[in-house]
Amino acid sequence: MPDEASLIRTRPRIGLALGAGVARGWAHIGVLRALKKLGIEPDIVTGTSVGALVGGCYLAGHLDTLEEWTRNLSRMKIVSYLDLRVRSGGLISGGRLMAEMTKHMGNQRIEDLPMPFAAIATDLVTGHEVWLRTGPLVESLRASFSLPGVFPPVCIDQRWLVDGALVDPVPVASCRALGAEMVIAVNLNSDILGKARKPGASIATAAGFDLIQVLEEEQSHQTPAPPSRLNALTRRVFTREYDGPSLFGVMVSSLGIITDRIGRTRLAADPPDVQIAPRLGHVGLLEFDRAAEAVEEGAAATERAVPDLVDAIRVFSANLRDTART
């Protein structure tokens, strides 16, 4: 593609919409890396849920830190962030995760980022879509990925906010509203349903691993054995007593179905100019320890989309030149 550089120098204003997808969201890191290699850097970024997290870290200059953190995640490290607080409006308070985010991003505000950014959240009372464009970055990201029932809602400007995936899993509309002339969308849910499990396998948790088993293995390897962290409530929430999903698994799987269905509707009504679709159906929704695979597939999906990217830039650039002449 010898003319890519010239196309990019005269390109339209590009918006990047990073979609929801829980652990599959690490693929966004690979997408951003691959786009940069192609010389394509967005002018506007919007993100929903984990897409907001990656997009916010990218604009704040912490993508390297985020990638290093994700690649070092193990199942036991994931468990260490699960500060169970059932009375807080969610199974997990999220305090430990917030502390990790604040350690790196401090009190950075959205309006101080180098380009327009919006984190998509859902108003728990009205059901309205909320675009968080100002205020503390960490707090806004926290609201955008606040999975109902898993994390408690976040109160911002007297509104209780939860995961933006409930209303707009792939935020194309917000990209255009913020001034994007061409929108590249990353859809993490294009091949989820029916592909996450091998034929004939039994139904398991949406996490992709058994949390109770991980906790028990941790305790069995420590001498002397520490006090049990597996209280009765924890076992009821995460344990499966039959060949089916746990309560936690049902919650996360249900969100995945909602995200897929709403995403299809939103993308049909307002399609992006280029869609990047990582093939991640084999990655469990909570398998955050598989970051390396997700990042690699994000980069591969971007490479597959190169012809579409080049064609779109060519068309929009030509249109801009024609408009300028008139």
N, C-alpha and C positions, 0 to 999 in steps of 0.2 A: 504494500500500500504506500507507494512513494509520495502521494499527495496528502497524507494524513496531517503533517505538520502545518501545511498551508490552510487546510480546512479548519484546524483547531484555532489558528490565529485569527480567523475571521468568523468564528463560530457564534451561535446565538447564546443568550444567557441560559445556562443549564441549571436545572433543578434536580436534586437527587432525593427520591422518596424511599426511605429505608423502612421496610415492613416489620411486622410483629412475627414472632416465631419461637420465643423462649430460647432454649439452648441452641437452636439452629441459627440464632442471630449472630453467632460468631462468624458466620459466613460473610457478614457485612464487612468485616475487616479485610478479608481476601478480595472482596469487590473493590473497596477503596484503594487497596494496594495495586490491583490490576489496572484500574482506571488511571491512576497516576502514571504508571508505566506507559500507558497509551498517550499520555499528555492531556488527559481529560480530567479537569478538576472542576467541581461544581461551584456555582455562584450562590446557590441557595440550597439548604438542607432541611428536610423535615423528617421526623421519625416517630414511629409508634412503638411503644413498649421497649423491647430490646433494641429496636432500630433507633429509638431516641437516645438510648444509652450509648450506643456505638457512635452515632452521629454527634452527640454532645461531646464525647471524649475526643473525637477527631477534630472538631472545631476548636476545642480548648487546648489542643496540642498534646494530648495524652494518649494517642492511639498506640504508640509503642508500649507505653506502660500497661494499657489495657490488654494488649496482645500477650505480653509477657505474663501478666497475671492469669489470663485464661489458659495459657499453655501449661502453667504450673498447677492448675486445679486437679485435684484427685478427688475420688469419692469421699474420702475422709475430710478433706478440706471443705467440700460442699456441705457435708453434714455439720461442720463447725460453724457455718453461717446460719444454720437453722435454729434460731433462737425462738423456741416455741412459746407463744403467748396467746392462748386461745381466747382470753378475755379482751384482747385488744382490737377486735374486729377482723382478725385474720389469724391463721394458724402460726404464722411467722411474723415477728414484730418488724424485722428488717433493720434493727438497730446496728447490728454488726456490719451489715453490708453498707449502710449509710456511713458508718465510721470509716470504712475502707475507701469509699468514694471521696469523702470530705478530706481525708488525709492527702489525696493527690490534687483535688480541684479546689479545696478551700472554699472561700466565699465568692468564687467567680460568678458573675451574673450573665444572663443570656444576652442582654443588650450590649455587653462588652466583647462578644465574640466577633471574629473578623468578617463574618458575613451573616445574612439573615438565617435564623434558625427557629423552628417551631417543634415543640414536643407535644404530641397529641394525647389527650386524656379524655375521660368521660365523666360528665357530671352525674354523680350517683343519684341525685334527687330528680333532675329533669330528664336525664338521658341524653342531654345535648353534647355535641362534640366541642371540646375546648382546645384552643390552640394556645399553648403557653409560650409566649414570645418575650417576656420580660421576667425579671426576678431571679432569685438564686437558682443557679443551674442544677445543683445536686437535688434540691427539693423538687424541681420540675421533672427531672428524670425519674425520680422516685415515684411521683404521681403517675407518670406515663406507663411504668411497668408494674403498677400495683394490681396484680392479679386478684380479682374478687375471691374472697375466702382464703386465699393464701397469704397475701399481705393486707394490712389494714388500709383503708382509704386515707388520703392525704388532704388536709384542709388548706386551701389556698384561696385567698380573697373571699373568705366566707362560703366557699363551695367545697363539698366533699368530692374528691376526684379519685377515680380508679382507672384501670388499664384502658388505654385508648383503642386497643384491639376490638373492644365491644362495638365501636362505631365506625372506625376506619383503619383496618389492618394494614393497608398500603396507602399512605397519605399523599396521593397524587393531587387532589384538589387544593390542598394547602400550598403545595409547591407552586401551582399556577397562580393562586391568589397572591402569593408573595412576589410575583413578577417573573417567574420562569417562562422562557419562550419555548423551551424543549425540556421534557421531563423524562428522566431515566428512573424507573421504579425497580426495586428489588423485592420480589415476591418469594417469601420463604415457604409458602404453603401450596406450591403448585403440584407437588406429587406426594402429599402426606397420606390422604385417605386410602386405606387398603394396601399400602406399601411398607408400613412401618414394621411389619412382622412377617416372618417367613410362613409359607403355606403349611398348615398342619400344626403350627406351634400353639401352645395354650395361651390364653389371654393373660397378660401380666399388667403391671402398673404402667401408667403413662411415663413414669420417670425413666424406664428402661433398666432400672435396677431396683432391688428390694432394699429399702432404707433400713428396715428392721434388721435384716441380715448383716448389713454393713456395720451397724451399731454393735451388734452382738460380736462380730468378728473383731472389732476394735477392742472391746472389753476382754475378750478371750486372750488377746496377745499382750495384755498388760499384767505385770506381777508386782505387788499384789493386785488383785482385781479391784478396780475402783467401784464406788457406789453405782448402782444401776441407773442409767439415764432412761430406761425403758419403762416409764410408768404406765398405768392402765390406759390412760387417755391416749398416749402416744401409740400404743399397740392397736387400739381401736381405730385410730385414724389411718395408720400406715400399713397394718397387717391385713393379709388376705387369708380368710379361713375357708375359702373355696376356690375353685379354678376360675377366678374372675378378678376384676380390679378392686383395689382398696378405695376407701372414701377419697383419699388424696388423689389417687389415680383417676377416679371418676371426674373430679373437679377439673383437673388439668386437661384430660381428654375432651371434656365438654367445651372448654375454652378453645381447644384446637379446632373442634368442629365449627363452633361459632365463627372463629376467625376465618376459616376456609370459606364458609358459605357467604358471610358478609363481604369478604374480600372479593369473591367472584362477582357479586352484584355491583360493588363499587367500581371495580375495574371495567366491567362491561359498560357502565354508565359514563365513566370518565377514564378511558384507557390512556396509559402513558404512551409516549412516543417510542420508547424502547423499554422492553421488559427483560430484566435479568432474572432467571429462574434457577437457582441452585437446586440440585437433586439431593434432597436431604430427608426423604421419607424413611430412611433406615436409621436415622438418629433419633433417639428418644427425646421427648420434649424437655426432660430435665437432665439429660446427659451432658451437663456442662463440661465434664472432663474430656469430651471428645472434640475439643476446640481445634486441634490440628487438622482433623478431617474436615471440619466445617469451613475453616479458613481456606484450605486447599480447594474445596469444592466451590467456594465463592469466587476464587480467582479463575477456576476452570469455567464456571458459568459465564463470567465476564468475557473470557476468550471466545466462547461460543457465540457471544452476542456482538463480536467485533464488526461483522458485516452490517448488522442493523445499526450499530452506532455510527459507523462511517457514512452509511446512506442517509441517516437522519441528519447528521451534521451538514452533509452536502446540501440536502434539500433546504434546511432552515437557513444556511449561509447564503444560498442562492436567492432565497426569498428576501433576506435582509438587504442584499446588494440591489435587487430589483426595486425594493421599497425606497432605498436611499437615492436611486437614480430618478425616481418619480417625485 
